[in-house]
Each structure stands twice: as C-alpha cells, then as structure tokens.
Amino acid sequence: MGMFRLVGLFAIIPTTVLLTISFFVLYTLRRTDTQGLKAFGYVIAALLWLSALLVFSAGVYTVVSGHTPMECAMHGMMKTHMQEMMESKMLGAMSGQMPAMMHGKTDKSTIKQ
C-alpha cells in the first residue's frame, strides 16, 4: 500500500513536462503576428494546463489515498459485475422454484436445486 503512495509523486514529472511545453508555446506566441495562430496557441496552452492539472490531481489523489484512480475504477466495475452475476444466479435459481411454488407444491421432490 505504501508503494502506491510513492507512485503518486512521479506525477510531478509529466506535470512539469506539460507546463514546460506550454511555456514554450506561449513564448512563441509572443513572437507571432497572426491572430489565428495566436488563438490556436492559447487554446493549446489551455489544454496543456488542463492536462497538467489532471495528471497532478491524480498524483495527489494517489499520495493521499494510497490507491491509484485506475485501481478504484476497476474495483467499482468488478463490484458491479459481481452484483450482476449474483442477481442473475439468484434469478435463475428462483425461476426453477417458482412453478412448483405457484401450484402449491413445495415438497423437496418438486423444487429444483
């Protein structure tokens, strides 16, 4: 569990790379005169900042909780899948018992197991 907390610290590396790239995008925008290119550059810089924020927040979450976001998502999907399997098993077992119960026959010989 403690190892995953340290993995969250590695989020600093891609965050730094994304912010460095956005710096150079903004630096080159200062030198260009084309308005369309400037608008495109600002959009790219904003997307890079958003990506850096997402990566950094995932790293903080990992450090604080000790679980990776992907691990939590997989756990949630597995839990949902197991609930669906249990419900289908229970419904299958109940469907075998329902005809006998509806006709008033509830002795052991008529109920499928």
C-alpha positions in Angstrom: 0.0 0.0 0.0 2.9 2.4 0.8 4.4 1.8 -2.6 1.4 3.3 -4.4 1.7 6.4 -2.3 5.2 7.0 -3.7 4.0 6.3 -7.3 1.8 9.4 -6.9 5.0 11.5 -6.6 6.0 10.5 -10.1 3.1 12.6 -11.4 5.4 15.6 -10.9 7.4 14.6 -13.9 4.7 14.7 -16.6 3.2 17.7 -15.0 6.5 19.5 -15.3 6.9 18.4 -18.9 3.4 19.6 -19.8 3.9 23.0 -18.2 7.3 23.4 -19.8 5.8 22.8 -23.2 3.0 25.3 -22.5 5.7 27.8 -21.6 7.4 27.4 -24.9 4.0 27.6 -26.8 3.2 30.9 -25.0 6.8 32.1 -25.6 6.4 31.5 -29.4 3.0 33.3 -29.3 4.7 36.5 -28.3 6.8 36.4 -31.5 4.0 35.7 -33.9 1.8 38.3 -35.6 -1.0 36.1 -36.9 -4.2 36.4 -34.9 -5.4 32.9 -35.9 -2.2 31.3 -34.8 -2.3 33.2 -31.5 -5.8 32.0 -30.8 -4.7 28.4 -31.6 -1.7 28.7 -29.4 -3.8 30.0 -26.5 -6.1 27.0 -26.9 -3.2 24.6 -27.0 -1.7 26.2 -23.9 -5.0 26.0 -22.0 -5.3 22.3 -23.0 -1.8 21.6 -21.7 -2.6 23.4 -18.4 -5.7 21.3 -18.1 -3.8 18.1 -18.8 -1.2 19.1 -16.3 -3.9 19.8 -13.7 -5.5 16.3 -14.3 -2.2 14.5 -14.0 -1.2 16.4 -10.9 -4.6 15.9 -9.2 -4.4 12.1 -10.0 -0.9 12.1 -8.3 -2.2 14.0 -5.3 -5.1 11.5 -5.0 -2.7 8.6 -5.2 -0.5 10.1 -2.5 -3.4 10.9 -0.1 -5.5 7.7 -0.5 -2.8 5.1 -1.4 -4.9 3.8 -4.3 -4.5 4.7 -7.9 -7.5 6.1 -9.7 -7.5 3.2 -12.2 -7.5 0.7 -9.3 -10.6 2.4 -7.8 -12.3 2.4 -11.2 -11.5 -1.3 -11.7 -12.7 -2.1 -8.2 -16.0 -0.4 -8.9 -16.5 -2.2 -12.2 -15.7 -5.6 -10.6 -18.2 -4.9 -7.8 -20.9 -4.0 -10.3 -20.1 -7.1 -12.4 -20.2 -9.4 -9.3 -23.5 -7.9 -8.2 -25.0 -8.6 -11.7 -23.7 -12.2 -11.6 -25.2 -12.7 -8.2 -28.5 -11.3 -9.3 -28.6 -13.5 -12.4 -27.7 -16.6 -10.3 -30.4 -15.8 -7.8 -33.0 -15.1 -10.5 -32.0 -18.4 -12.2 -32.4 -20.3 -9.0 -35.7 -18.6 -8.2 -37.1 -19.3 -11.7 -36.6 -23.1 -11.1 -38.6 -22.9 -7.8 -41.4 -20.6 -8.9 -43.5 -23.0 -11.0 -43.6 -25.5 -8.1 -44.4 -22.8 -5.6 -47.2 -21.4 -7.7 -49.0 -24.7 -7.8 -48.8 -25.2 -4.1 -46.2 -28.0 -4.3 -43.4 -27.1 -2.0 -42.0 -30.5 -1.0 -38.4 -31.3 -1.7 -39.0 -33.5 -4.7 -40.6 -30.8 -6.9 -38.1 -28.0 -6.1 -35.1 -27.9 -8.4 -31.8 -27.2 -6.7 
